[in-house]
Amino acid sequence: MMDLRGIQFILCLSVLSSCVVAQISIQPLTDLTVNEGNTVLLDCALRNIPGNPDDILLILYHDGKAIVVNKQLAVNNPNYLLDTSVVGHWKLTIQEAQIEDQGTWSCQVQLPNEVSQQMRLVVLAAPVITSVTPDMAPMPGSMVTLWCNATGSPEPSVTWTRQRPAGNLPSGVEFVTGNPLVISDITNDWRGLYQCFVTNGIGQGAVTAPVFLQMEYSPIVRALNELVAAPIGDSAQLQCIGESFPAVKIVDNVQWFKDDRLVGASDGYQMSVSLDMDMDPYRETSIATLIVTAVSNQNVGKYTCRLQNLLGSAQADVRLEVGKQIDPETGASRSKASNVMAAMATIMAAIFMATVLVKF
């Protein structure tokens, strides 16, 4: 006869056997890497389902947050579709996968026994700049912090350069990688256009965003041409170029002097000021113009233009002469007669070339 210990051993084996048979398992999940916008299918497939499948408690987690509880979605996301029509399968379809969908996904059965499987989802996405520090005008000596925030997968890298004027950053290097770009004790020398380049190896290349760093400064003035010549009776145009911030935009902030005497419209002059957007798209450069309507022996001589803003003023001299025209490119002077002769020579050369072409 079997003793008591033998009977107990057989009973234990029987219980263990029934427990093993009743254990639910989950098919292993495979890590996935997809492009942003692709469709992803997560299938929590159970094996060894005992009895009534409705007695099973299954939860699908994303980074610890419950997305599916049994046969119901636990979140309101129009891109998530749940299919439990096949017994033992909890299929979650992610339509148009986004960066927010990447992370750890895990299927967990809590009843009748605890078991889980997990996988890693990576969603590749080109970088997108979400925000950048707006153009600013800091005070001299202050610290400036420039941010360029971006999303993407893998996480994008940010590189800062100085585009205008081109050259090194205040730290003495051509570019800096990282966010933010910090400029300590800023001076007027470091105003200009800064740009961030964002890349992560996905997409068509780097995306960029500009930040214009402006500082208030008093005008810097120079003559467009220091010597202007015109025949008696002709008009002459004198011009000065001023750089400042705020820029000089109105005629009231421009003064012209003839031999140290203030002149204006009542003296037969025409005055104007404009911003040169071609020369300077950031609106620092002004062009002040004085038109002498009729050159005479009385109005030739030294002219001075003075431009001013809230921070100060500066000036430059222009000399007006009679009877000569100055080539602004070569600086050579030539008379009106020589101009006519040069024009006639050009016309004769053109006629000669046309005759040669007709013959051929």
Backbone hydrogen bonds in HBPLUS format (Angstrom, degrees):
<---DONOR---> <-ACCEPTOR-->    atom                        ^
c    i                          cat <-CA-CA->   ^        H-A-AA   ^      H-
h    n   atom  resd res      DA  || num        DHA   H-A  angle D-A-AA Bond
n    s   type  num  typ     dist DA aas  dist angle  dist       angle   num
A0007-ILE N   A0003-ASP O   3.21 MM   4  6.61 157.2  2.27 150.5 156.7     1
A0008-GLN N   A0004-LEU O   3.02 MM   4  6.30 159.7  2.06 150.9 156.3     2
A0009-PHE N   A0005-ARG O   3.01 MM   4  6.23 153.5  2.08 146.2 153.2     3
A0010-ILE N   A0006-GLY O   3.04 MM   4  6.32 159.5  2.08 150.7 155.2     4
A0011-LEU N   A0007-ILE O   3.04 MM   4  6.29 160.2  2.08 151.1 156.3     5
A0012-CYS N   A0008-GLN O   3.00 MM   4  6.23 153.8  2.07 146.2 153.2     6
A0013-LEU N   A0009-PHE O   3.01 MM   4  6.31 158.7  2.06 149.2 154.6     7
A0014-SER N   A0010-ILE O   3.01 MM   4  6.25 153.5  2.08 146.5 153.9     8
A0015-VAL N   A0011-LEU O   2.97 MM   4  6.27 157.8  2.02 149.0 154.4     9
A0016-LEU N   A0012-CYS O   2.88 MM   4  6.11 167.4  1.89 155.8 159.3    10
A0017-SER N   A0013-LEU O   2.87 MM   4  5.98 155.7  1.93 145.6 152.6    11
A0018-SER N   A0014-SER O   3.07 MM   4  6.31 158.6  2.12 145.9 150.9    12
A0019-CYS N   A0015-VAL O   2.98 MM   4  6.24 148.3  2.08 146.4 155.7    13
A0020-VAL N   A0016-LEU O   2.91 MM   4  6.17 159.4  1.95 153.1 157.8    14
A0021-VAL N   A0017-SER O   3.07 MM   4  6.29 162.2  2.11 149.3 153.9    15
A0022-ALA N   A0018-SER O   3.11 MM   4  6.22 143.3  2.25 135.6 145.1    16
A0022-ALA N   A0019-CYS O   3.10 MM   3  5.07 120.0  2.48  91.7 106.8    17
A0023-GLN N   A0020-VAL O   3.22 MM   3  5.35 155.2  2.28 103.8 111.1    18
A0025-SER N   A0047-ARG O   3.13 MM  22  5.18 163.4  2.15 135.3 139.8    19
A0047-ARG N   A0025-SER O   2.78 MM  22  5.18 153.4  1.84 151.3 152.1    20
A0027-GLN N   A0045-ALA O   2.90 MM  18  5.61 168.4  1.91 167.2 171.1    21
A0032-LEU N   A0120-ARG O   2.96 MM  88  6.39 154.8  2.02 153.1 160.9    22
A0122-VAL N   A0032-LEU O   2.87 MM  90  6.22 157.3  1.92 150.5 158.2    23
A0034-VAL N   A0122-VAL O   2.88 MM  88  6.33 160.4  1.92 166.8 169.9    24
A0124-LEU N   A0034-VAL O   2.73 MM  90  6.09 165.5  1.75 161.6 163.5    25
A0038-ASN N   A0035-ASN O   3.04 MM   3  5.73 160.6  2.08 143.9 144.4    26
A0036-GLU N   A0124-LEU O   2.75 MM  88  5.60 142.0  1.89 170.9 159.7    27
A0037-GLY N   A0097-ALA O   2.78 MM  60  4.87 162.8  1.81 142.4 148.2    28
A0097-ALA N   A0038-ASN O   2.80 MM  59  5.51 175.1  1.80 159.4 157.7    29
A0040-VAL N   A0094-ILE O   2.94 MM  54  4.98 160.8  1.97 140.8 147.1    30
A0094-ILE N   A0040-VAL O   2.73 MM  54  4.98 168.8  1.74 154.3 158.3    31
A0042-LEU N   A0092-LEU O   2.86 MM  50  5.11 173.2  1.86 154.1 156.2    32
A0092-LEU N   A0042-LEU O   2.76 MM  50  5.11 163.8  1.79 157.3 160.0    33
A0044-CYS N   A0090-TRP O   2.92 MM  46  4.98 175.0  1.92 141.8 140.5    34
A0090-TRP N   A0044-CYS O   2.98 MM  46  4.98 154.1  2.05 130.3 138.7    35
A0046-LEU N   A0088-GLY O   2.82 MM  42  5.10 167.8  1.84 156.0 160.3    36
A0055-ASP N   A0052-ASN O   2.99 MM   3  5.69 165.6  2.01 121.0 125.7    37
A0056-ILE N   A0053-PRO O   3.10 MM   3  5.57 166.3  2.12 115.3 119.1    38
A0057-LEU N   A0111-LEU O   3.13 MM  54  4.99 158.6  2.18 128.6 132.4    39
A0110-GLN N   A0057-LEU O   2.88 MM  53  5.54 165.5  1.90 165.1 169.7    40
A0070-ASN N   A0058-LEU O   2.69 MM  12  5.01 171.5  1.69 172.8 170.2    41
A0059-ILE N   A0108-GLN O   2.84 MM  49  5.31 162.2  1.87 154.2 160.1    42
A0108-GLN N   A0059-ILE O   2.92 MM  49  5.31 158.5  1.97 154.6 161.4    43
A0060-LEU N   A0068-VAL O   2.89 MM   8  4.90 156.9  1.95 135.7 143.0    44
A0067-ILE N   A0060-LEU O   2.75 MM   7  5.61 172.7  1.75 167.4 169.5    45
A0068-VAL N   A0060-LEU O   3.25 MM   8  4.90 159.6  2.30 131.8 136.2    46
A0061-TYR N   A0106-SER O   2.84 MM  45  5.19 165.5  1.86 157.3 159.1    47
A0106-SER N   A0061-TYR O   2.99 MM  45  5.19 156.1  2.04 136.8 143.5    48
A0062-HIS N   A0065-LYS O   2.80 MM   3  5.14 155.7  1.85 142.0 148.8    49
A0065-LYS N   A0062-HIS O   2.99 MM   3  5.14 165.9  2.01 112.2 116.4    50
A0063-ASP N   A0104-THR O   2.76 MM  41  5.15 166.0  1.78 163.0 163.0    51
A0074-ALA N   A0067-ILE O   2.65 MM   7  4.99 176.2  1.65 138.9 140.2    52
A0069-VAL N   A0072-GLN O   2.93 MM   3  5.46 162.9  1.96 162.6 166.8    53
A0072-GLN N   A0069-VAL O   3.06 MM   3  5.46 156.3  2.12 125.1 132.7    54
A0080-TYR N   A0077-ASN O   2.99 MM   3  5.59 169.1  2.00 123.3 126.8    55
A0095-GLN N   A0079-ASN O   2.81 MM  16  4.84 173.1  1.81 148.1 149.7    56
A0081-LEU N   A0093-THR O   2.94 MM  12  5.05 152.9  2.02 144.5 152.0    57
A0093-THR N   A0081-LEU O   2.78 MM  12  5.05 169.3  1.80 156.0 158.8    58
A0083-ASP N   A0091-LYS O   2.81 MM   8  5.06 153.8  1.88 147.9 156.0    59
A0091-LYS N   A0083-ASP O   3.00 MM   8  5.06 171.3  2.01 152.7 151.0    60
A0089-HIS N   A0086-VAL O   3.07 MM   3  5.61 152.3  2.15 144.2 141.6    61
A0101-ASP N   A0098-GLN O   2.89 MM   3  5.40 154.2  1.96 112.8 121.1    62
A0102-GLN N   A0099-ILE O   3.11 MM   3  5.62 158.3  2.16 114.1 120.4    63
A0103-GLY N   A0121-LEU O   2.87 MM  18  5.31 153.4  1.94 141.3 148.3    64
A0121-LEU N   A0103-GLY O   2.86 MM  18  5.31 173.9  1.86 162.1 162.6    65
A0105-TRP N   A0119-MET O   2.96 MM  14  5.46 162.2  1.99 157.5 162.7    66
A0119-MET N   A0105-TRP O   2.82 MM  14  5.46 152.8  1.90 157.5 166.7    67
A0107-CYS N   A0117-GLN O   2.77 MM  10  5.37 152.3  1.85 160.7 169.2    68
A0117-GLN N   A0107-CYS O   2.98 MM  10  5.37 147.0  2.09 145.7 155.9    69
A0109-VAL N   A0115-VAL O   2.79 MM   6  5.28 168.5  1.80 166.6 170.0    70
A0115-VAL N   A0109-VAL O   2.98 MM   6  5.28 145.5  2.10 142.7 149.6    71
A0125-ALA N   A0153-SER O   2.84 MM  28  4.85 161.2  1.88 132.3 138.1    72
A0153-SER N   A0125-ALA O   3.03 MM  28  4.85 168.7  2.04 129.0 132.3    73
A0128-VAL N   A0151-THR O   2.85 MM  23  5.32 151.2  1.94 148.0 153.7    74
A0151-THR N   A0128-VAL O   2.85 MM  23  5.32 156.2  1.91 150.4 154.7    75
A0130-THR N   A0149-ASN O   2.81 MM  19  5.67 143.0  1.95 132.6 144.6    76
A0131-SER N   A0149-ASN O   3.38 MM  18  5.26 164.3  2.41 133.6 133.2    77
A0149-ASN N   A0131-SER O   2.84 MM  18  5.26 149.2  1.93 155.1 164.2    78
A0133-THR N   A0147-TRP O   2.97 MM  14  5.30 155.4  2.03 151.6 149.8    79
A0136-MET N   A0212-PHE O   3.17 MM  76  6.70 148.1  2.28 156.1 165.4    80
A0214-GLN N   A0136-MET O   2.80 MM  78  6.01 169.9  1.81 168.9 166.6    81
A0142-SER N   A0139-MET O   3.15 MM   3  5.73 158.0  2.20 140.9 141.6    82
A0141-GLY N   A0186-ILE O   2.72 MM  45  4.94 174.2  1.72 154.1 155.9    83
A0186-ILE N   A0142-SER O   3.00 MM  44  5.75 169.4  2.01 159.4 156.2    84
A0144-VAL N   A0183-ILE O   2.77 MM  39  5.04 166.1  1.79 151.5 154.2    85
A0183-ILE N   A0144-VAL O   2.80 MM  39  5.04 164.4  1.82 151.8 157.1    86
A0146-LEU N   A0181-LEU O   2.80 MM  35  5.03 169.2  1.82 150.2 153.9    87
A0181-LEU N   A0146-LEU O   2.89 MM  35  5.03 158.9  1.93 146.9 151.2    88
A0157-SER N   A0199-THR O   2.88 MM  42  5.63 167.3  1.89 161.5 159.2    89
A0199-THR N   A0157-SER O   3.18 MM  42  5.63 155.5  2.25 150.0 157.3    90
A0178-GLY N   A0158-VAL O   2.73 MM  20  5.31 159.7  1.77 154.2 161.3    91
A0159-THR N   A0197-PHE O   2.86 MM  38  5.07 155.0  1.92 145.3 153.5    92
A0197-PHE N   A0159-THR O   2.72 MM  38  5.07 158.9  1.77 150.2 157.7    93
A0160-TRP N   A0176-VAL O   2.73 MM  16  5.19 166.1  1.75 154.8 158.7    94
A0176-VAL N   A0160-TRP O   3.06 MM  16  5.19 151.7  2.14 139.2 147.8    95
A0161-THR N   A0195-GLN O   2.99 MM  34  5.50 152.5  2.07 152.8 161.6    96
A0195-GLN N   A0161-THR O   2.98 MM  34  5.50 163.0  2.01 149.6 152.5    97
A0163-GLN N   A0193-LEU O   2.78 MM  30  5.45 143.5  1.91 149.9 161.5    98
A0164-ARG N   A0193-LEU O   3.25 MM  29  4.82 161.3  2.29 131.5 132.7    99
A0193-LEU N   A0164-ARG O   2.64 MM  29  4.82 151.7  1.71 143.1 152.4   100
A0169-LEU N   A0173-VAL O   2.72 MM   4  5.61 171.2  1.73 163.3 160.1   101
A0172-GLY N   A0169-LEU O   2.80 MM   3  5.45 166.4  1.82 126.3 130.6   102
A0190-TRP N   A0187-THR O   3.09 MM   3  5.82 162.0  2.12 119.0 124.0   103
A0191-ARG N   A0188-ASN O   3.31 MM   3  5.63 165.5  2.33 115.1 114.3   104
A0192-GLY N   A0213-LEU O   2.77 MM  21  5.23 161.1  1.80 146.1 151.8   105
A0213-LEU N   A0192-GLY O   2.77 MM  21  5.23 166.3  1.79 168.2 163.3   106
A0194-TYR N   A0211-VAL O   2.84 MM  17  5.15 174.3  1.84 157.1 156.7   107
A0211-VAL N   A0194-TYR O   2.72 MM  17  5.15 155.3  1.78 155.4 154.6   108
A0196-CYS N   A0209-ALA O   3.00 MM  13  5.51 164.9  2.02 157.5 159.2   109
A0209-ALA N   A0196-CYS O   3.14 MM  13  5.51 141.3  2.29 143.8 152.8   110
A0198-VAL N   A0207-VAL O   2.80 MM   9  5.25 162.8  1.83 158.4 164.2   111
A0207-VAL N   A0198-VAL O   2.91 MM   9  5.25 156.3  1.97 148.9 153.1   112
A0217-TYR N   A0245-PHE O   2.82 MM  28  5.35 147.0  1.93 139.7 150.2   113
A0245-PHE N   A0217-TYR O   3.24 MM  28  5.35 173.0  2.24 142.2 144.3   114
A0220-ILE N   A0243-GLU O   2.79 MM  23  5.14 138.3  1.96 139.6 153.4   115
A0243-GLU N   A0220-ILE O   2.89 MM  23  5.14 159.3  1.93 142.4 148.5   116
A0222-ARG N   A0241-ILE O   2.99 MM  19  5.48 151.1  2.07 148.5 157.8   117
A0241-ILE N   A0222-ARG O   2.80 MM  19  5.48 164.9  1.82 169.5 173.2   118
A0224-LEU N   A0239-GLN O   2.98 MM  15  5.55 169.9  1.99 134.1 137.1   119
A0319-ARG N   A0226-GLU O   2.82 MM  93  6.07 167.5  1.84 145.3 148.9   120
A0228-VAL N   A0319-ARG O   2.82 MM  91  6.14 168.2  1.83 169.9 172.8   121
A0321-GLU N   A0228-VAL O   2.86 MM  93  6.30 153.5  1.93 152.0 160.5   122
A0230-ALA N   A0321-GLU O   3.25 MM  91  6.62 152.9  2.33 143.5 147.3   123
A0323-GLY N   A0230-ALA O   2.95 MM  93  5.44 136.1  2.15 116.6 116.9   124
A0234-ASP N   A0231-PRO O   3.11 MM   3  5.60 159.0  2.16 127.1 133.5   125
A0233-GLY N   A0295-VAL O   2.79 MM  62  5.00 169.0  1.80 140.4 143.9   126
A0295-VAL N   A0234-ASP O   2.75 MM  61  5.60 160.0  1.79 153.9 158.7   127
A0236-ALA N   A0292-VAL O   2.93 MM  56  5.10 151.2  2.02 139.1 148.4   128
A0292-VAL N   A0236-ALA O   2.80 MM  56  5.10 158.2  1.85 154.7 160.0   129
A0238-LEU N   A0290-LEU O   2.82 MM  52  5.10 179.1  1.82 159.0 159.3   130
A0290-LEU N   A0238-LEU O   2.79 MM  52  5.10 161.9  1.83 154.1 159.1   131
A0240-CYS N   A0288-ALA O   2.91 MM  48  5.22 155.5  1.97 148.1 155.9   132
A0288-ALA N   A0240-CYS O   2.88 MM  48  5.22 159.6  1.92 157.0 161.1   133
A0242-GLY N   A0286-SER O   2.86 MM  44  5.10 165.5  1.89 146.5 151.6   134
A0286-SER N   A0242-GLY O   2.75 MM  44  5.10 166.2  1.77 155.9 160.9   135
A0244-SER N   A0284-GLU O   3.07 MM  40  5.39 158.3  2.12 139.9 145.3   136
A0253-ASN N   A0250-ILE O   3.08 MM   3  5.78 159.3  2.12 116.4 122.3   137
A0254-VAL N   A0251-VAL O   2.91 MM   3  5.20 158.2  1.96 121.2 121.3   138
A0308-GLN N   A0253-ASN O   3.12 MM  55  5.51 150.3  2.21 157.8 161.8   139
A0255-GLN N   A0306-ARG O   2.90 MM  51  5.08 157.1  1.95 146.5 153.6   140
A0306-ARG N   A0255-GLN O   2.79 MM  51  5.08 152.7  1.86 155.8 160.1   141
A0263-VAL N   A0256-TRP O   2.97 MM   7  5.87 168.2  1.99 154.1 153.8   142
A0257-PHE N   A0304-THR O   2.81 MM  47  4.97 151.7  1.89 143.6 152.4   143
A0304-THR N   A0257-PHE O   2.84 MM  47  4.97 153.8  1.91 139.9 146.7   144
A0258-LYS N   A0261-ARG O   2.71 MM   3  5.06 160.8  1.74 145.9 146.0   145
A0261-ARG N   A0258-LYS O   3.00 MM   3  5.06 154.1  2.07 103.7 112.1   146
A0259-ASP N   A0302-LYS O   2.98 MM  43  5.58 155.0  2.04 156.2 163.3   147
A0267-ASP N   A0264-GLY O   3.01 MM   3  5.52 154.1  2.08 112.2 120.3   148
A0268-GLY N   A0265-ALA O   3.02 MM   3  5.30 162.0  2.05 115.6 117.0   149
A0270-GLN N   A0291-ILE O   3.14 MM  21  5.01 156.7  2.20 136.6 143.4   150
A0291-ILE N   A0270-GLN O   2.80 MM  21  5.01 165.5  1.83 151.3 156.1   151
A0272-SER N   A0289-THR O   3.06 MM  17  5.28 149.3  2.15 147.3 150.9   152
A0289-THR N   A0272-SER O   2.87 MM  17  5.28 172.3  1.87 152.3 154.1   153
A0274-SER N   A0287-ILE O   3.05 MM  13  5.36 148.9  2.15 134.1 143.6   154
A0287-ILE N   A0274-SER O   2.76 MM  13  5.36 158.8  1.81 158.4 165.2   155
A0276-ASP N   A0285-THR O   3.10 MM   9  5.80 160.4  2.14 142.0 148.1   156
A0280-ASP N   A0276-ASP O   2.95 MM   4  5.98 152.4  2.03 142.0 150.8   157
A0283-ARG N   A0280-ASP O   3.20 MM   3  5.78 152.9  2.28 123.1 121.8   158
A0299-ASN N   A0296-SER O   3.28 MM   3  5.52 137.9  2.47 100.5 110.4   159
A0301-GLY N   A0320-LEU O   3.00 MM  19  5.22 152.5  2.07 133.8 142.4   160
A0320-LEU N   A0301-GLY O   2.87 MM  19  5.22 168.7  1.89 152.9 154.3   161
A0303-TYR N   A0318-VAL O   2.72 MM  15  5.11 162.5  1.75 161.5 167.3   162
A0318-VAL N   A0303-TYR O   2.75 MM  15  5.11 161.0  1.78 148.8 153.5   163
A0305-CYS N   A0316-ALA O   2.94 MM  11  5.59 161.8  1.97 166.1 169.2   164
A0316-ALA N   A0305-CYS O   3.04 MM  11  5.59 145.7  2.16 147.5 158.0   165
A0307-LEU N   A0314-ALA O   2.99 MM   7  5.75 156.1  2.05 169.9 173.9   166
A0314-ALA N   A0307-LEU O   3.04 MM   7  5.75 148.7  2.14 155.1 164.9   167
A0309-ASN N   A0312-GLY O   2.92 MM   3  5.63 159.1  1.96 165.8 171.8   168
A0312-GLY N   A0309-ASN O   3.33 MM   3  5.63 154.6  2.40 107.9 114.6   169
A0325-GLN N   A0334-ARG O   2.86 MM   9  5.41 165.7  1.88 153.2 157.9   170
A0334-ARG N   A0325-GLN O   2.91 MM   9  5.41 146.3  2.03 145.4 156.4   171
A0327-ASP N   A0332-ALA O   2.90 MM   5  5.47 173.3  1.90 162.4 161.3   172
A0331-GLY N   A0327-ASP O   2.63 MM   4  5.07 149.0  1.72 149.6 158.3   173
A0339-ASN N   A0335-SER O   3.10 MM   4  6.38 143.9  2.23 139.4 149.1   174
A0340-VAL N   A0336-LYS O   3.05 MM   4  6.44 151.5  2.14 146.5 153.5   175
A0341-MET N   A0337-ALA O   2.92 MM   4  6.25 162.4  1.95 154.7 159.3   176
A0342-ALA N   A0338-SER O   2.88 MM   4  6.00 155.0  1.94 142.7 149.7   177
A0343-ALA N   A0339-ASN O   2.91 MM   4  6.13 152.9  1.98 144.6 152.2   178
A0344-MET N   A0340-VAL O   2.90 MM   4  6.19 157.4  1.95 150.9 157.0   179
A0345-ALA N   A0341-MET O   2.90 MM   4  6.11 155.6  1.96 147.4 154.2   180
A0346-THR N   A0342-ALA O   3.01 MM   4  6.23 150.7  2.10 142.2 149.9   181
A0347-ILE N   A0343-ALA O   3.00 MM   4  6.33 152.8  2.08 146.0 153.3   182
A0348-MET N   A0344-MET O   2.90 MM   4  6.15 163.8  1.92 154.6 158.4   183
A0349-ALA N   A0345-ALA O   2.98 MM   4  6.13 156.3  2.04 145.2 151.6   184
A0350-ALA N   A0346-THR O   3.05 MM   4  6.26 150.0  2.14 141.7 149.8   185
A0351-ILE N   A0347-ILE O   2.96 MM   4  6.30 154.3  2.03 150.6 157.5   186
A0352-PHE N   A0348-MET O   2.97 MM   4  6.19 159.2  2.01 149.3 154.8   187
A0353-MET N   A0349-ALA O   3.04 MM   4  6.25 161.6  2.07 147.9 152.2   188
A0354-ALA N   A0350-ALA O   3.00 MM   4  6.22 154.0  2.07 145.2 152.5   189
A0355-THR N   A0351-ILE O   2.98 MM   4  6.24 152.7  2.05 147.9 155.0   190
A0356-VAL N   A0352-PHE O   3.02 MM   4  6.33 158.1  2.07 151.0 156.6   191
A0357-LEU N   A0353-MET O   3.02 MM   4  6.24 158.5  2.07 148.3 153.8   192
A0358-VAL N   A0354-ALA O   3.03 MM   4  6.28 151.0  2.12 145.1 152.6   193
A0359-LYS N   A0355-THR O   3.14 MM   4  6.43 155.3  2.21 148.2 154.0   194
A0360-PHE N   A0356-VAL O   3.24 MM   4  6.54 146.6  2.36 144.0 152.4   195
